[in-house]
Amino acid sequence: MSVLPVEQSWIILVNLSADLKKKGIETPAKINKDLGLIKSQISFYKKDTSHPDMINEMARADMALNEIQGILLSLAEDCGDEYYQGWLDKLNRANRGEIVYELSDHSSKFLLNPPPGFSYAKITMKNPIAEERVQEIAEVFGIIMEFDTDLTVALYGDKADVQAALREMTPFFTE
């Protein structure tokens, strides 16, 4: 299936959020959780683009991305005009339907299209766990977390951050 402009915007914002974190700029913790939810909404939409519920999901995802974009771009402005303009240019290109980042087109049993330059981990727990417990760890380490099922969690982020989060989550595997 083709790449949607909203997918490109999502990847750009994920990369911008990670880059700001590398620069030591604090982003609202809610952004990582929202980006994870948006990724799920986009995936749901792509499964059936004609279903009214899926179209509504895409509209909600687009609105949430616009809100995140405003927050992250205002933080990017603090890093200088050139930095800000670079990210704004990428977002404008994505909105015009250009491919800014290549997305993997194949589906893998273990890899669910992580953003370029990001690592991915998928873990399965013995028993269901409250999302809040894992989300707090995701926020601390600046990674994106998605629940695939009640027992399976996918983590996206820089390799070191994903590894640190997995170490922090070790007690959950035995519960």
C-alpha positions as CSV (number, residue, x, y, z in Angstrom):
1,M,0.0,0.0,0.0
2,S,1.2,3.5,-0.7
3,V,2.6,5.8,1.9
4,L,0.2,8.4,3.2
5,P,1.2,12.0,3.8
6,V,0.1,11.6,7.4
7,E,2.6,8.7,7.8
8,Q,5.3,10.9,6.6
9,S,4.3,13.6,9.0
10,W,4.2,11.1,11.8
11,I,7.8,9.9,11.0
12,I,9.1,13.4,10.8
13,L,7.6,14.3,14.1
14,V,9.0,11.2,15.7
15,N,12.4,12.1,14.4
16,L,12.0,15.7,15.5
17,S,11.0,14.6,19.0
18,A,14.1,12.3,19.2
19,D,16.4,15.0,17.9
20,L,15.1,17.6,20.4
21,K,15.7,15.0,23.1
22,K,19.3,14.5,21.9
23,K,19.7,18.3,22.1
24,G,18.6,18.2,25.7
25,I,15.3,19.9,25.1
26,E,12.5,18.6,27.3
27,T,9.3,17.6,25.4
28,P,6.0,17.0,27.0
29,A,5.8,13.4,28.1
30,K,2.4,13.0,26.6
31,I,3.8,13.4,23.1
32,N,5.4,9.9,23.0
33,K,2.2,8.3,24.1
34,D,0.2,10.3,21.5
35,L,2.6,9.4,18.7
36,G,2.2,5.7,19.6
37,L,-1.6,6.0,19.5
38,I,-1.4,7.9,16.2
39,K,0.7,5.1,14.6
40,S,-2.0,2.7,15.6
41,Q,-4.7,4.9,14.1
42,I,-2.9,5.1,10.8
43,S,-2.4,1.3,10.8
44,F,-6.2,0.8,11.5
45,Y,-7.1,3.2,8.7
46,K,-4.8,1.5,6.2
47,K,-6.5,-1.9,6.8
48,D,-9.8,-0.6,5.5
49,T,-9.7,2.9,4.0
50,S,-13.4,2.9,3.1
51,H,-14.9,2.1,6.5
52,P,-16.5,5.2,8.1
53,D,-15.0,4.4,11.5
54,M,-11.5,4.2,10.0
55,I,-12.0,7.5,8.2
56,N,-12.9,9.0,11.6
57,E,-9.7,7.5,13.1
58,M,-7.6,9.1,10.4
59,A,-9.3,12.5,11.1
60,R,-8.5,12.2,14.8
61,A,-4.9,11.1,14.0
62,D,-4.5,14.2,11.7
63,M,-5.8,16.6,14.4
64,A,-3.5,15.1,17.0
65,L,-0.5,15.3,14.7
66,N,-1.2,19.0,14.0
67,E,-1.3,19.6,17.8
68,I,2.0,17.7,18.3
69,Q,3.5,19.5,15.3
70,G,2.7,22.9,16.9
71,I,4.3,21.9,20.2
72,L,7.5,20.4,18.6
73,L,8.0,23.2,16.1
74,S,7.8,25.8,18.9
75,L,10.5,23.9,20.7
76,A,12.5,23.7,17.5
77,E,12.4,27.5,17.1
78,D,14.4,27.8,20.3
79,C,17.2,25.9,18.5
80,G,17.6,28.6,15.8
81,D,15.9,29.6,12.6
82,E,17.9,27.2,10.3
83,Y,17.0,24.2,12.5
84,Y,13.4,25.2,12.7
85,Q,13.1,25.9,8.9
86,G,14.7,22.5,8.1
87,W,12.0,20.6,10.1
88,L,9.3,22.9,8.7
89,D,10.5,22.2,5.2
90,K,10.3,18.4,5.8
91,L,6.7,18.7,7.1
92,N,5.6,20.9,4.2
93,R,7.1,18.4,1.8
94,A,5.2,15.6,3.5
95,N,2.0,17.5,3.4
96,R,2.5,17.9,-0.4
97,G,2.7,14.1,-0.6
98,E,6.5,13.9,-1.1
99,I,8.4,11.0,0.4
100,V,10.8,12.5,3.0
101,Y,11.6,9.2,4.7
102,E,11.4,5.8,3.0
103,L,9.1,3.4,4.8
104,S,9.5,-0.4,4.8
105,D,6.8,-1.9,2.6
106,H,7.1,-5.4,3.8
107,S,5.4,-6.7,6.8
108,S,7.4,-8.7,9.2
109,K,6.3,-10.9,12.1
110,F,8.8,-9.2,14.3
111,L,9.3,-5.7,12.9
112,L,6.3,-3.3,12.5
113,N,7.8,-0.5,10.4
114,P,10.0,1.4,12.9
115,P,11.0,4.9,11.8
116,P,14.3,5.2,10.0
117,G,17.2,5.2,12.5
118,F,15.1,3.8,15.3
119,S,15.4,0.5,17.1
120,Y,12.5,-1.7,17.9
121,A,11.7,-4.3,20.5
122,K,8.7,-6.4,21.0
123,I,8.1,-8.0,24.3
124,T,5.5,-10.5,25.5
125,M,4.6,-10.7,29.2
126,K,3.2,-13.8,31.0
127,N,0.2,-11.8,32.4
128,P,-1.5,-8.6,31.2
129,I,0.0,-5.4,32.7
130,A,-1.5,-2.0,33.2
131,E,-0.6,0.4,30.4
132,E,0.3,3.1,32.9
133,R,3.1,1.0,34.4
134,V,4.9,0.6,31.0
135,Q,4.0,4.1,29.7
136,E,5.8,5.7,32.6
137,I,9.0,3.9,31.7
138,A,8.5,4.9,28.0
139,E,8.2,8.5,29.0
140,V,11.3,8.4,31.2
141,F,13.4,7.0,28.4
142,G,11.8,8.9,25.6
143,I,10.6,6.0,23.6
144,I,7.3,5.2,21.8
145,M,5.3,2.3,23.2
146,E,2.3,0.5,21.6
147,F,0.3,-2.4,23.0
148,D,-0.2,-4.9,20.3
149,T,-2.2,-7.2,22.6
150,D,-2.8,-7.3,26.4
151,L,0.4,-9.3,26.6
152,T,2.5,-7.8,23.8
153,V,4.2,-4.4,23.8
154,A,6.2,-2.8,21.0
155,L,8.9,-0.2,21.9
156,Y,10.4,2.2,19.4
157,G,13.3,4.6,19.9
158,D,17.1,5.0,20.0
159,K,18.8,1.7,20.6
160,A,20.3,2.8,23.9
161,D,16.9,4.1,25.2
162,V,15.1,0.9,24.1
163,Q,17.7,-1.2,25.9
164,A,17.5,0.9,29.0
165,A,13.7,0.7,29.0
166,L,13.8,-3.1,28.6
167,R,16.2,-3.4,31.5
168,E,13.8,-1.3,33.6
169,M,10.9,-3.5,32.5
170,T,12.6,-6.8,33.4
171,P,10.6,-7.3,36.6
172,F,7.4,-7.2,34.5
173,F,8.4,-10.4,32.6
174,T,8.1,-12.6,35.7
175,E,4.9,-11.2,37.1
